[in-house]
Amino acid sequence: MTDSTASTPTYLGAMIRPSSTRFLPPTAPSATRPPLSPSWFAAVMGTGIVANAEVTLPRSLPGLRAAATVVWVGAVLLLVVLAVGCLRDRDRAALRSHAADPVVAQFFGAPPMALLTVGAGALLLGRGVIGFDAALDLDRVLWSLGTVLGLATACTVPYLMVTRHRFAPDAAFGGWLMPVVPPMVSAATGALLVPHTPPGQLRLTLLLGCYAMLGLGLVAALLILTMLYGRLVHHDAPTGAMVPTVWIGLGALGQAVTALGALATAAPSTLPALYARGAEVLALLGGILVWGFALLWLALATALTARTLRAGLPFAPTWWSFIFPFGALVTATSTLAARTDAVLFVWPAVVFYALLVLAWIVVGGRTLRHIATRTVPSAASRELINSPG
């Protein structure tokens, strides 16, 4: 991403400005490659959850696990490429510029979620490639890094929004969820590490810390969803590249259900029997309640997307906002299917996963085409970035 006056539209945040935001006229294209945006880590998130979600499915097909493992390896390679690009582009001025931008700053939540997703995939799928011990060590490292970065983002970005950024009444958009969702992803993926943590205070701290992070992210997400719903009701419906970000709300809700289920599975090895049973009850009943709300949000996001498709939805990196959130719905539905074996969850999980893979293929293909053809910003692209959101 670049700052608000940049003319290069290859970064996700620069293409989803609120309608009240206005820009300076585009400048001539620069030969200097802009610094890599953290928003591109959404591609790692989406690819990783396509792989991880297969493991949770209540029904599978021969060869699907092997295919998911290949996809996970692809997510690892993509993470390495983007991480190297970020380290090569390290520039305090660019970092300050991103943090000062009220849209771009939201996507600092993408890198920690990419780390957490790939780390979970190492334990779920990578053990067959690199061995169990190496997979466990990799997951521990990536989970620790992703959790630290995610907590820092969840605290820092809201602080910047309160003290530095200024927003119009119609400024709320789905990207506001990005900084606060990482702790929920840490909770869901951290539960996988609980059985592999030495018993005693260390294991107890990990489990309870994951519950605390779930609460942090879920309450913050519900507050933001309220603001986002108010923006949708009281102002013009989002258009263009901003529409896919509405789906991020689905990701927050899906992660909550997934985390509740994963933590309930880990609780018996750590908590007294009474509390472990309570965790299972919360995972089932609380999970179903949140899942129902997630379906409402899915219907709203689908309707808004269909409405925009009829008017024309140009490709933008925001299309990755379709993938990880929908993948979170798959893992949430699979979590409830595992606890109930109810057809209400079993077959929707399978159908949702098939749609997820199809969407990932489409978005991945369009992204590769976008990268291959994005040499110099076109006049149409410069017009898009300077037009109302």
Buried (B, 14 or more C-beta within 10 A) or exposed (E): BBBBEBBBBBBBBBBBBBBEBEBEEBEEBEEEEBBBBBBBBBBBBBBBBBBBBBBBBBEBEEEBBEBBBEBBBBBBEBBEEBBEBBEEBEEEEBBEBBBBBBBBBBBBBBBBBBBBBBBBBBBBBBBEBBEEEEBBEBBBEBBBBBBEBBBBBBEBBBEBBEEEBEBEEBBBBBBBBBBBBBBBBBBBBBBBBBEEBEEEEEBBEBBEBBBEBBBBBBEBBBEBBEBBBEBBEEBEBBBBBBBBBBBBBBBBBBBBBBBBBBBBBBBBEBBEEEEBBBBBEBBBEBBBEBBEBBBEBBEBBEEBBEBBEEEEBEEBBBBBBBBBBBBBBBBBBBBBBBBBEEEEBBBBBBEBBEEBBEBBEBBBEBBEEBEEEEEEBEEEBBEBBBBBB
